Amino acid sequence: MAFTLSSSPSHLCPCGDHQSLCNSLQFTPSLFSWRPKHFFNSPLKLNSLKSQPRNSLSSSQVSLQDPIPQQSQNPPKNPSKTLESQNPDGKAKHHVWVNPRSPRASQLRQLSYDSRYASLVKVAESLNSCNPTEEDVFKVLSGLGENPIEQDAVIVLNNMGNPETVVLALRFFQQNLKPKKEVILYNVTFKVFRKSRNFGKAELLFDEMLKRGVKPDNITFSTIISCARMCSLPNKAVEWFEKMPSFGCNPDDVTYSAMIDAYGRAGNVDMALSLYDRARTEKWRIDLVTFSTLIKIYGVSGNFDGALNVYEEMKALGVKPNLVIYNTLLDAMGRAKRPWQAKNVYKEMIKNGFTPNWATYASLLRAYGRARYGQDALNVYREMKSKGLDLNVVLYNTILAMCADIGFTDEAIEIFEDLKKSKTCEPDSWTFSSLITIFSCSGKVSEAEEMLNEMLEAGFEPNIYVLTSLIQCYGKANRTDDVVRTFNRLLELGISPDDRFCGCLLNVMTQTSKEELGKLIGCIGRANPKLGFVVKLLVEGETVDGIFKQEATELFGSIGSEVKKPYCNCLIDLCVNLDLLDKACELLEIGLTLEIYTAIQSKSPTQWSLHLKSLSLGAALTALHIWMNDLSKAVEAGEELPPLLGINTGHGKHKYSDNGLATVFESHLRELNAPFHEAPEKVGWFLTTKIAAKSWLESRKSPELVAA
C-alpha cells in the first residue's frame, strides 16, 4: 500500500498525545517511491489491499487501504494484463516479481495510490494558500471530480495547515460525499487547528459537530486536549478531559499522561501527582513536557527531593533529559538553596553535549545568588556578558542583593553601571535599595545619599528597606539627628515600622553615646511601645524590682522568632555599653530560658567548652563572664576540671569589616590575662589546660566584665 498509519506519539503533535488515523496520518515516502529493493526484498502484491499492515485502522474506522474504486484510479488500457492471475480454485496468486525497468512496472506505478496521494498533497497546498472563500476553496476541490472518495478527503484535510480554509474544505466534502465515519473528517480538521494553535476554532467546530449529530470519539478529545496544551491553556485541557465520560469516551494512558502536565499547569497539584503515581504503577509512557512539569510542581511546592526523584526516575526509564528539563531542575535547586546540586546538574548537562542558553544562565544566577555563592554568581554574570546575553532587571537585582548581603561593594557598583548602560532594562526601586544598603553598611554616607537622590529623580519613593538602610548608615556615622529625621520621614510616608526596622533602631542605640540616647528612645517608643518601655527601663533605671525582667520576657513573647536573637543581642550590647552587668546577665538568662540561645555551654569528659559563634560581642562577653563564674564555683566545690577547656568564637569575619569575634576576643582575653590561646589546628578556638585554668581562676578575686 502507498501509505502507513503511525501510532507512535512522536509522529503526532509536539506534546505527543495520541495514535490514530485522525491524529497521526503519516504517509511514508519510502513506501510510495519506486525502488528496486522493494522487488528484491519482498514479493509484490497487487489488488491485495485488504491485507492490513500492523498500524492499519480498526474495523470501526474508514480504512485508507481499501481498494480505490476503478473510476477514480484511471487504470491502464489493458486491464486484463494485470500481474495477478487466478488459480483454478479462484484464489489469487501473489509473489510475482516485476522488473522495475519494464513497461509493466510503469503501468503498476500508475495503478498504485502513490501518484494519487502526491496530487492530493498538492491540492492541500493549494487550499492553504487560496483565499478563504467558499468559491475559491470549492473551485480547488472541484478538480477531484464529482464523486471524491473518503480517503481523498482525509488525505487532503490531514495535509492542510490553514485554519480558515480547512473549515470550508470540510464543508465541501460533507456536501459531496457520504462518509462512513464522519467523525474522522472532523478529527483531521481538529488536527489542523492544533497545528495552527487555534483553540477557539476547535471549540466552535466541536459545537457544529454535535449539531450535525456526529458523536465525538476518544481521538476527538485527545486532539482537542493536545491543542489546548499547545496553546498554553491547561485549564481548557482539564475542562475537555473531564467532559470525556459524559460522551462515553475513556482516556487511554497517553491521554492520562498528558493530563499530568495539564493538571499541574492548571494548579491542581494533587490530581497531577495522583495521576503520576498511577503512571508509575501502570507504566504509562510519559513525555518530556510532562516530566518537566512534574519537576516544576515539586520545585514550586518546596519538595525539592521529589524534584530530584522525578529526574532520576526519568533517567531510569531511559528518557533522555533535554535542555528544558535541565533548566527546570536548575531552577528547582535554586529555590532549594542547593547550589552544590545546581553545579552537579549543570556539569552533567555540559557533559551530555547541551549548550547553555539564557534560561540556563538565569537559573544558575538565581541559584548562586540566593545561596550567596558570590564568586560563582559573578562568574555566571561575566560569562553571560561575554556571550552578549542581556540580563533583565530581576536578574540584575538578584546579583545586586547578593552583593549587598556579602559585602561586594566594588562589584556591585560595576554591575549597577552595566545595568544603566543596558538597553534592555532600567533600575527599579529594588535596584536602588540594594545599592543604598551596600553604601550604608560600608559607612559611605555621601554615596548612600547620592543614590537616594538618584532614586528620587527616577521617580521612586524610598520604601521601608531603603529607610532602614539609611538609619543604619547614619548610626554608623554617629549622626543621630539624621536618624531621627529619617524616622520621621518614614512616618510621613505612611509606612508602619516593622520588627526589622525597630531592630535597626535598637542596633543604632548600641553605637550611640549615652548623652544622645534620649533622642532615640522616643523614636523606638513610637515605633514599638513595648520595646521602647524596656529600653527606657535600661537607660533610666527601673523603679520597681523585677519589672525589667518581666517586661523583657513579655517583649520576646510578642515579636517574631526571626528577630528575637537580634533584639536580645542588641539589648545585651546596650547593657554592656552602660556598664549594667546585672541586666546583661538577666537578659542572657531570659534568652536561655526561652531558647533564644541554645547550646552555649557543653561538657564532655575531656573538654568543657563555651560556644559564642551566634552571639554579638556584648552577649559573648556576658556569656564569658557567666562561664568563668561557673568554672570558679566548680573549682571551689572541688569539682574536677577536664584536661582541656575551650572557647569557640568561630573564624568568620563580618562581611563589611576585617574583624570578626575571634579578633576582638583575642584582645579581650589578653586584657583579662586569661591563659586561653588560639589553637593553630582549630581556627576560631581558644584552648587552655586544666592546670593553667585552675591557677588563673584561683588568682581572680573578683570577676570583672570589661566593656567592649
GUKEFI-820994 format. One line per 3 residues: number of its first residue (from 1); their letters; for each residue x, y, z of C-alpha. Coordinates in nm, 2 decimals, m for minus. Layout:
<rs>
NUM> a> X Y Z  ...
</rs>
This chain:
<rs>
1> maf> 0.00 0.00 0.00  0.11 0.35 m0.06  0.10 0.48 0.30
4> tls> 0.12 0.38 0.66  m0.06 0.49 0.97  0.18 0.57 1.26
7> ssp> 0.07 0.51 1.61  0.39 0.65 1.76  0.33 0.97 1.96
10> shl> 0.65 1.11 1.82  0.46 1.14 1.49  0.18 1.33 1.64
13> cpc> 0.17 1.68 1.80  0.48 1.81 1.98  0.33 1.71 2.31
16> gdh> 0.29 1.35 2.19  m0.07 1.29 2.25  m0.24 1.01 2.05
19> qsl> m0.23 0.74 1.79  m0.50 0.72 1.52  m0.59 0.80 1.17
22> cns> m0.70 1.15 1.25  m0.41 1.25 1.47  m0.13 1.07 1.31
25> lqf> m0.17 1.01 0.94  0.19 0.97 0.83  0.25 0.89 0.46
28> tps> 0.58 0.73 0.43  0.76 0.85 0.12  0.98 0.54 0.11
31> lfs> 0.67 0.32 0.05  0.55 0.54 m0.23  0.88 0.57 m0.41
34> wrp> 0.96 0.32 m0.68  1.27 0.14 m0.56  1.41 m0.18 m0.70
37> khf> 1.49 m0.31 m0.35  1.11 m0.34 m0.29  1.10 m0.61 m0.55
40> fns> 1.41 m0.79 m0.45  1.33 m0.79 m0.08  0.96 m0.88 m0.08
43> plk> 0.71 m1.02 m0.32  0.48 m0.77 m0.50  0.11 m0.79 m0.41
46> lns> m0.14 m0.63 m0.64  m0.50 m0.57 m0.55  m0.44 m0.72 m0.21
49> lks> m0.50 m0.40 m0.03  m0.73 m0.56 0.23  m0.44 m0.73 0.40
52> qpr> m0.38 m0.47 0.67  m0.03 m0.37 0.78  0.05 m0.36 1.15
55> nsl> m0.06 0.00 1.20  m0.38 m0.01 1.00  m0.71 0.13 1.12
58> sss> m0.95 m0.06 1.33  m1.26 m0.21 1.16  m1.47 0.07 1.30
61> qvs> m1.28 0.33 1.11  m1.26 0.41 0.74  m0.95 0.23 0.60
64> lqd> m0.73 0.42 0.36  m0.61 0.08 0.25  m0.94 m0.03 0.10
67> pip> m0.93 m0.07 m0.28  m0.98 0.25 m0.47  m1.29 0.25 m0.70
70> qqs> m1.20 0.20 m1.06  m1.34 0.52 m1.18  m1.10 0.72 m0.96
73> qnp> m0.80 0.51 m1.05  m0.75 0.57 m1.42  m0.65 0.20 m1.48
76> pkn> m0.43 0.11 m1.78  m0.59 0.05 m2.11  m0.53 m0.32 m2.10
79> psk> m0.67 m0.42 m1.75  m0.65 m0.79 m1.84  m0.28 m0.78 m1.83
82> tle> m0.26 m0.73 m1.45  0.01 m0.91 m1.26  m0.24 m1.11 m1.06
85> sqn> m0.36 m1.43 m1.21  m0.63 m1.67 m1.09  m0.58 m2.02 m0.97
88> pdg> m0.84 m2.28 m1.07  m0.99 m2.26 m0.72  m1.05 m1.89 m0.77
91> kak> m0.78 m1.77 m0.53  m0.54 m1.50 m0.64  m0.18 m1.57 m0.70
94> hhv> 0.08 m1.34 m0.54  0.45 m1.31 m0.52  0.50 m1.20 m0.88
97> wvn> 0.84 m1.03 m0.94  0.83 m0.74 m1.19  1.14 m0.58 m1.34
100> prs> 1.12 m0.21 m1.23  1.26 m0.11 m1.57  0.99 m0.28 m1.77
103> pra> 0.68 m0.11 m1.92  0.46 m0.32 m1.69  0.63 m0.15 m1.39
106> sql> 0.52 0.18 m1.53  0.16 0.06 m1.55  0.18 m0.07 m1.20
109> rql> 0.31 0.27 m1.08  0.00 0.43 m1.23  m0.23 0.18 m1.08
112> syd> m0.08 0.24 m0.73  m0.21 0.51 m0.50  0.13 0.68 m0.50
115> sry> 0.07 0.93 m0.78  m0.29 0.98 m0.64  m0.15 1.07 m0.30
118> asl> 0.10 1.32 m0.44  m0.17 1.50 m0.63  m0.39 1.52 m0.32
121> vkv> m0.10 1.68 m0.12  m0.07 1.94 m0.39  m0.45 2.01 m0.36
124> aes> m0.40 2.06 0.01  m0.11 2.30 m0.05  m0.33 2.50 m0.29
127> lns> m0.60 2.52 m0.03  m0.35 2.65 0.23  m0.27 2.94 0.00
130> cnp> m0.60 3.03 m0.16  m0.85 3.29 m0.04  m1.06 3.17 0.25
133> tee> m1.39 3.20 0.05  m1.63 2.92 m0.04  m1.60 3.00 m0.41
136> dvf> m1.22 2.97 m0.42  m1.20 2.66 m0.19  m1.47 2.48 m0.39
139> kvl> m1.30 2.57 m0.71  m0.98 2.40 m0.60  m1.16 2.09 m0.47
142> sgl> m1.37 2.06 m0.79  m1.06 1.91 m0.95  m1.11 1.59 m0.75
145> gen> m1.42 1.51 m0.96  m1.79 1.49 m0.89  m1.76 1.20 m0.65
148> pie> m1.45 1.22 m0.44  m1.38 0.93 m0.21  m1.35 0.94 0.16
151> qda> m0.98 0.85 0.15  m0.92 1.16 m0.07  m1.10 1.38 0.18
154> viv> m0.90 1.25 0.48  m0.57 1.30 0.30  m0.65 1.65 0.18
157> lnn> m0.77 1.77 0.52  m0.48 1.60 0.70  m0.22 1.78 0.49
160> mgn> m0.38 2.12 0.53  m0.25 2.39 0.78  m0.48 2.69 0.72
163> pet> m0.75 2.71 0.99  m0.96 2.95 0.77  m0.98 2.73 0.45
166> vvl> m0.99 2.39 0.62  m1.35 2.45 0.75  m1.47 2.54 0.40
169> alr> m1.29 2.22 0.27  m1.46 2.01 0.53  m1.80 2.17 0.42
172> ffq> m1.72 2.07 0.06  m1.66 1.71 0.15  m1.97 1.69 0.36
175> qnl> m2.18 1.81 0.07  m2.02 1.59 m0.19  m1.97 1.25 m0.02
178> kpk> m2.14 1.04 0.24  m1.86 0.92 0.47  m1.89 0.60 0.67
181> kev> m1.74 0.77 0.98  m1.79 1.15 0.95  m1.61 1.19 1.29
184> ily> m1.28 1.11 1.11  m1.32 1.41 0.89  m1.38 1.63 1.19
187> nvt> m1.08 1.48 1.37  m0.83 1.56 1.09  m0.98 1.91 1.09
190> fkv> m0.92 1.94 1.46  m0.56 1.84 1.39  m0.53 2.14 1.16
193> frk> m0.64 2.37 1.44  m0.39 2.21 1.67  m0.11 2.26 1.41
196> srn> m0.21 2.63 1.38  m0.27 2.66 1.76  m0.62 2.79 1.71
199> fgk> m0.82 2.66 2.01  m1.11 2.89 1.96  m1.20 2.75 1.62
202> ael> m1.16 2.39 1.76  m1.43 2.47 2.02  m1.66 2.62 1.76
205> lfd> m1.62 2.32 1.53  m1.70 2.08 1.81  m2.03 2.26 1.87
208> eml> m2.11 2.23 1.50  m2.02 1.87 1.51  m2.27 1.80 1.78
211> krg> m2.54 1.99 1.60  m2.49 1.76 1.30  m2.54 1.47 1.52
214> vkp> m2.18 1.34 1.49  m2.06 1.17 1.81  m1.71 1.25 1.92
217> dni> m1.47 0.97 1.99  m1.15 0.94 2.20  m0.94 1.08 1.92
220> tfs> m1.16 1.39 1.91  m1.10 1.47 2.27  m0.73 1.38 2.27
223> tii> m0.67 1.61 1.97  m0.86 1.90 2.13  m0.68 1.84 2.47
226> sca> m0.34 1.84 2.29  m0.45 2.16 2.11  m0.52 2.32 2.45
229> rmc> m0.18 2.22 2.58  0.00 2.36 2.27  m0.20 2.68 2.32
232> slp> m0.08 2.70 2.68  m0.44 2.66 2.81  m0.41 2.40 3.08
235> nka> m0.75 2.48 3.23  m0.92 2.42 2.90  m0.73 2.09 2.87
238> vew> m0.87 1.99 3.21  m1.22 2.10 3.11  m1.22 1.89 2.80
241> fek> m1.06 1.59 2.97  m1.34 1.59 3.23  m1.60 1.60 2.96
244> mps> m1.50 1.27 2.81  m1.71 1.04 3.04  m2.03 1.23 2.95
247> fgc> m1.97 1.13 2.58  m1.89 0.77 2.67  m1.52 0.81 2.60
250> npd> m1.25 0.66 2.81  m0.90 0.81 2.81  m0.61 0.59 2.73
253> dvt> m0.27 0.60 2.90  m0.13 0.85 2.65  m0.41 1.10 2.73
256> ysa> m0.38 1.03 3.10  0.00 1.11 3.08  m0.07 1.43 2.90
259> mid> m0.32 1.53 3.17  m0.04 1.51 3.44  0.11 1.81 3.27
262> ayg> m0.23 1.98 3.22  m0.34 1.94 3.58  0.00 2.06 3.70
265> rag> m0.01 2.37 3.49  m0.37 2.44 3.59  m0.27 2.44 3.96
268> nvd> m0.44 2.11 4.05  m0.12 1.96 4.20  m0.30 1.68 4.39
271> mal> m0.46 1.55 4.08  m0.13 1.58 3.88  0.06 1.39 4.14
274> sly> m0.22 1.13 4.18  m0.20 1.06 3.80  0.18 1.04 3.82
277> dra> 0.16 0.78 4.09  m0.08 0.58 3.87  0.15 0.63 3.57
280> rte> 0.44 0.47 3.76  0.23 0.18 3.87  0.08 0.11 3.53
283> kwr> 0.40 0.20 3.34  0.25 0.47 3.12  0.48 0.64 2.87
286> idl> 0.54 1.00 2.99  0.67 1.27 2.76  0.95 1.52 2.84
289> vtf> 0.70 1.81 2.87  0.52 1.62 3.15  0.84 1.53 3.33
292> stl> 0.94 1.90 3.32  0.60 2.00 3.47  0.64 1.74 3.75
295> iki> 0.98 1.87 3.84  0.85 2.22 3.84  0.55 2.12 4.06
298> ygv> 0.78 1.97 4.32  1.02 2.27 4.30  0.75 2.53 4.35
301> sgn> 0.58 2.33 4.63  0.92 2.31 4.81  0.95 1.93 4.77
304> fdg> 1.30 1.95 4.62  1.39 1.59 4.69  1.07 1.50 4.50
307> aln> 1.20 1.70 4.20  1.53 1.51 4.21  1.35 1.18 4.24
310> vye> 1.14 1.26 3.92  1.46 1.34 3.74  1.62 1.01 3.85
313> emk> 1.31 0.81 3.76  1.30 0.97 3.42  1.66 0.87 3.35
316> alg> 1.60 0.52 3.49  1.31 0.48 3.23  1.56 0.56 2.96
319> vkp> 1.41 0.90 2.88  1.70 1.14 2.80  1.67 1.49 2.95
322> nlv> 1.65 1.79 2.72  1.76 2.14 2.78  1.42 2.24 2.93
325> iyn> 1.44 1.95 3.18  1.79 2.07 3.29  1.68 2.43 3.32
328> tll> 1.37 2.34 3.52  1.58 2.13 3.76  1.84 2.41 3.79
331> dam> 1.56 2.64 3.89  1.43 2.40 4.15  1.77 2.36 4.30
334> gra> 1.80 2.74 4.31  1.47 2.76 4.50  1.61 2.50 4.74
337> krp> 1.92 2.70 4.80  2.13 2.39 4.70  2.39 2.55 4.48
340> wqa> 2.61 2.24 4.50  2.34 2.03 4.34  2.28 2.30 4.08
343> knv> 2.65 2.27 4.00  2.63 1.90 3.95  2.32 1.92 3.73
346> yke> 2.50 2.19 3.52  2.81 1.97 3.48  2.60 1.67 3.37
349> mik> 2.42 1.90 3.12  2.75 2.01 2.96  2.89 1.66 2.97
352> ngf> 2.58 1.54 2.77  2.65 1.79 2.50  2.40 2.06 2.57
355> tpn> 2.48 2.43 2.52  2.35 2.66 2.80  2.10 2.92 2.69
358> wat> 1.97 3.23 2.86  1.73 3.03 3.08  2.02 2.81 3.20
361> yas> 2.23 3.11 3.30  1.94 3.28 3.46  1.86 2.97 3.67
364> llr> 2.23 2.94 3.78  2.25 3.31 3.86  1.94 3.28 4.08
367> ayg> 2.07 2.96 4.24  2.41 3.11 4.33  2.27 3.45 4.42
370> rar> 2.01 3.31 4.66  2.27 3.09 4.83  2.53 3.38 4.84
373> ygq> 2.78 3.19 4.63  2.94 3.52 4.54  3.22 3.42 4.31
376> dal> 3.02 3.16 4.13  2.74 3.41 4.07  2.99 3.67 3.94
379> nvy> 3.14 3.41 3.70  2.80 3.33 3.55  2.72 3.70 3.52
382> rem> 3.05 3.77 3.34  3.00 3.46 3.11  2.66 3.59 3.01
385> ksk> 2.80 3.93 2.93  3.08 3.78 2.73  2.83 3.59 2.52
388> gld> 2.62 3.90 2.46  2.32 3.78 2.67  2.12 4.06 2.82
391> lnv> 2.00 4.04 3.18  1.66 4.16 3.28  1.61 4.38 3.59
394> vly> 1.51 4.09 3.81  1.85 3.91 3.74  2.04 4.24 3.80
397> nti> 1.85 4.28 4.13  1.93 3.92 4.23  2.30 3.97 4.19
400> lam> 2.30 4.32 4.35  2.11 4.19 4.65  2.37 3.91 4.68
403> cad> 2.65 4.17 4.67  2.47 4.37 4.94  2.45 4.06 5.16
406> igf> 2.81 3.96 5.13  2.97 4.30 5.11  3.08 4.30 4.74
409> tde> 3.08 4.68 4.72  3.31 4.74 4.41  3.15 4.45 4.22
412> aie> 2.80 4.60 4.29  2.90 4.94 4.16  3.04 4.78 3.84
415> ife> 2.72 4.58 3.79  2.50 4.88 3.85  2.69 5.08 3.59
418> dlk> 2.64 4.79 3.34  2.27 4.80 3.42  2.24 5.17 3.35
421> ksk> 2.42 5.12 3.01  2.19 4.83 2.92  1.93 4.89 2.65
424> tce> 1.70 4.62 2.78  1.61 4.74 3.13  1.63 5.02 3.38
427> pds> 1.69 5.03 3.75  1.38 5.00 3.97  1.32 5.06 4.34
430> wtf> 1.48 4.73 4.44  1.79 4.81 4.24  1.84 5.14 4.43
433> ssl> 1.76 4.97 4.76  2.04 4.73 4.72  2.29 5.00 4.63
436> iti> 2.18 5.21 4.92  2.22 4.91 5.15  2.57 4.84 5.03
439> fsc> 2.68 5.20 5.08  2.51 5.22 5.42  2.67 4.90 5.55
442> sgk> 3.00 5.03 5.43  2.95 5.36 5.62  2.96 5.56 5.30
445> vse> 2.71 5.83 5.39  2.75 6.06 5.09  2.73 5.78 4.84
448> aee> 2.42 5.65 5.01  2.26 5.99 5.00  2.36 6.04 4.63
451> mln> 2.20 5.71 4.54  1.88 5.81 4.73  1.87 6.13 4.53
454> eml> 1.91 5.93 4.21  1.63 5.71 4.32  1.40 6.01 4.38
457> eag> 1.49 6.16 4.04  1.40 5.82 3.87  1.05 5.86 4.03
460> fep> 1.08 5.61 4.31  0.98 5.68 4.67  1.20 5.52 4.94
463> niy> 1.05 5.21 5.09  1.10 5.07 5.44  1.41 4.88 5.33
466> vlt> 1.58 5.19 5.20  1.49 5.39 5.51  1.62 5.11 5.73
469> sli> 1.95 5.11 5.55  1.98 5.49 5.58  1.92 5.47 5.95
472> qcy> 2.19 5.21 5.98  2.42 5.43 5.78  2.36 5.74 5.99
475> gka> 2.40 5.54 6.30  2.75 5.42 6.20  2.84 5.78 6.13
478> nrt> 2.70 5.89 6.47  2.46 6.13 6.30  2.18 6.09 6.55
481> ddv> 1.98 6.38 6.43  1.97 6.24 6.08  1.85 5.91 6.22
484> vrt> 1.56 6.09 6.39  1.49 6.29 6.06  1.48 5.96 5.86
487> fnr> 1.25 5.81 6.12  1.01 6.10 6.09  1.02 6.07 5.71
490> lle> 0.91 5.71 5.74  0.60 5.81 5.94  0.53 6.10 5.69
493> lgi> 0.52 5.85 5.41  0.26 5.65 5.59  0.50 5.35 5.64
496> spd> 0.45 5.14 5.96  0.78 5.04 6.13  0.82 4.66 6.13
499> drf> 1.03 4.44 6.36  1.34 4.47 6.13  1.32 4.85 6.13
502> cgc> 1.29 4.86 6.51  1.58 4.62 6.54  1.79 4.86 6.33
505> lln> 1.70 5.15 6.56  1.80 4.93 6.85  2.13 4.85 6.68
508> vmt> 2.19 5.22 6.63  2.14 5.28 7.00  2.43 5.04 7.08
511> qts> 2.66 5.27 6.87  2.52 5.60 7.02  2.67 5.80 7.31
514> kee> 2.48 5.80 7.64  2.40 6.17 7.60  2.21 6.12 7.28
517> lgk> 2.02 5.80 7.37  1.71 6.01 7.47  1.66 6.12 7.11
520> lig> 1.63 5.76 7.00  1.43 5.63 7.29  1.14 5.85 7.17
523> cig> 1.17 5.70 6.82  1.17 5.34 6.95  0.88 5.42 7.18
526> ran> 0.67 5.54 6.88  0.77 5.25 6.66  0.71 4.98 6.93
529> pkl> 0.58 5.10 7.27  0.67 4.77 7.45  1.03 4.77 7.32
532> gfv> 1.05 5.14 7.40  0.95 5.08 7.76  1.21 4.80 7.80
535> vkl> 1.48 5.03 7.66  1.37 5.32 7.89  1.39 5.09 8.19
538> lve> 1.75 5.01 8.09  1.86 5.36 8.03  1.67 5.54 8.31
541> get> 1.67 5.25 8.56  1.37 5.05 8.69  1.16 5.19 8.97
544> vdg> 1.01 4.85 9.08  1.23 4.55 9.14  1.18 4.27 8.89
547> ifk> 0.98 4.48 8.65  1.26 4.49 8.38  1.28 4.11 8.37
550> qea> 0.90 4.08 8.35  0.87 4.34 8.07  1.16 4.19 7.87
553> tel> 1.01 3.84 7.89  0.68 3.98 7.76  0.86 4.16 7.48
556> fgs> 1.02 3.85 7.35  0.69 3.67 7.36  0.53 3.94 7.13
559> igs> 0.79 3.96 6.85  0.86 3.73 6.56  1.11 3.44 6.61
562> evk> 1.34 3.57 6.34  1.41 3.89 6.54  1.43 3.75 6.89
565> kpy> 1.80 3.68 6.89  1.90 4.02 6.72  1.68 4.21 6.97
568> cnc> 1.83 4.02 7.27  2.19 4.07 7.13  2.13 4.44 7.09
571> lid> 1.98 4.48 7.44  2.27 4.30 7.60  2.52 4.51 7.39
574> lcv> 2.34 4.82 7.53  2.37 4.69 7.88  2.74 4.63 7.83
577> nld> 2.79 4.98 7.70  2.60 5.13 8.00  2.80 4.91 8.25
580> lld> 2.48 4.73 8.35  2.63 4.38 8.41  2.34 4.25 8.61
583> kac> 2.08 4.35 8.34  2.30 4.19 8.08  2.31 3.86 8.28
586> ell> 1.93 3.88 8.33  1.88 3.92 7.95  2.11 3.62 7.88
589> eig> 1.92 3.41 8.13  1.59 3.51 7.96  1.74 3.42 7.63
592> ltl> 1.85 3.07 7.75  1.51 3.01 7.92  1.32 3.10 7.61
595> eiy> 1.57 2.90 7.40  1.66 3.21 7.20  2.02 3.09 7.27
598> tai> 2.09 2.72 7.28  2.40 2.51 7.35  2.62 2.79 7.47
601> qsk> 2.80 2.56 7.71  2.89 2.20 7.66  3.07 1.94 7.87
604> spt> 3.24 1.61 7.79  3.49 1.40 8.00  3.78 1.55 7.81
607> qws> 3.67 1.91 7.74  3.44 2.19 7.87  3.36 2.45 7.60
610> lhl> 3.19 2.79 7.56  3.03 2.84 7.21  2.99 3.21 7.11
613> ksl> 2.95 3.20 6.73  2.59 3.32 6.72  2.63 3.60 6.98
616> slg> 2.71 3.97 6.95  3.02 4.10 7.12  2.83 4.22 7.43
619> aal> 2.64 3.89 7.45  2.96 3.70 7.41  3.14 3.89 7.68
622> tal> 2.84 3.84 7.91  2.84 3.46 7.84  3.21 3.45 7.91
625> hiw> 3.16 3.63 8.24  2.89 3.38 8.34  3.10 3.08 8.23
628> mnd> 3.40 3.19 8.42  3.19 3.23 8.73  3.05 2.88 8.68
631> lsk> 3.41 2.75 8.65  3.51 2.93 8.97  3.22 2.77 9.15
634> ave> 3.31 2.43 9.02  3.67 2.47 9.15  3.55 2.60 9.49
637> age> 3.32 2.30 9.51  3.61 2.07 9.45  3.48 1.95 9.11
640> elp> 3.75 1.81 8.89  3.80 2.01 8.57  3.86 1.82 8.24
643> pll> 4.20 1.81 8.07  4.10 2.09 7.82  3.88 2.40 7.83
646> gin> 3.79 2.58 7.51  3.62 2.89 7.38  3.48 2.87 7.02
649> tgh> 3.43 3.21 6.86  3.41 3.09 6.51  3.66 3.21 6.24
652> gkh> 3.43 3.42 6.02  3.47 3.79 5.97  3.19 4.05 5.94
655> kys> 3.10 4.10 5.57  3.17 4.47 5.59  3.47 4.45 5.83
658> dng> 3.80 4.28 5.85  3.74 4.20 6.22  3.54 3.90 6.35
661> lat> 3.46 3.79 6.70  3.78 3.59 6.72  4.00 3.90 6.66
664> vfe> 3.82 4.11 6.93  3.81 3.82 7.18  4.18 3.75 7.15
667> shl> 4.25 4.11 7.26  3.99 4.08 7.54  4.13 3.76 7.68
670> rel> 4.48 3.92 7.68  4.34 4.21 7.89  4.19 3.95 8.13
673> nap> 4.53 3.78 8.15  4.33 3.46 8.07  4.55 3.16 7.98
676> fhe> 4.35 3.09 7.66  4.55 3.08 7.34  4.43 3.04 6.98
679> ape> 4.47 2.68 6.86  4.66 2.67 6.53  4.50 2.35 6.42
682> kvg> 4.14 2.46 6.51  4.06 2.80 6.37  3.83 3.01 6.59
685> wfl> 3.91 2.81 6.90  4.09 2.93 7.22  4.22 2.65 7.44
688> ttk> 4.38 2.61 7.78  4.47 2.32 8.01  4.31 2.23 8.33
691> iaa> 4.62 2.33 8.53  4.65 2.67 8.37  4.28 2.74 8.40
694> ksw> 4.26 2.64 8.77  4.56 2.85 8.86  4.41 3.15 8.68
697> les> 4.06 3.11 8.83  4.21 3.09 9.18  4.40 3.41 9.12
700> rks> 4.09 3.60 9.03  3.95 3.76 9.35  3.66 3.95 9.19
703> pel> 3.53 3.87 8.84  3.50 4.17 8.61  3.34 4.23 8.29
706> vaa> 3.54 4.45 8.06  3.32 4.66 7.85  3.37 4.64 7.48
</rs>
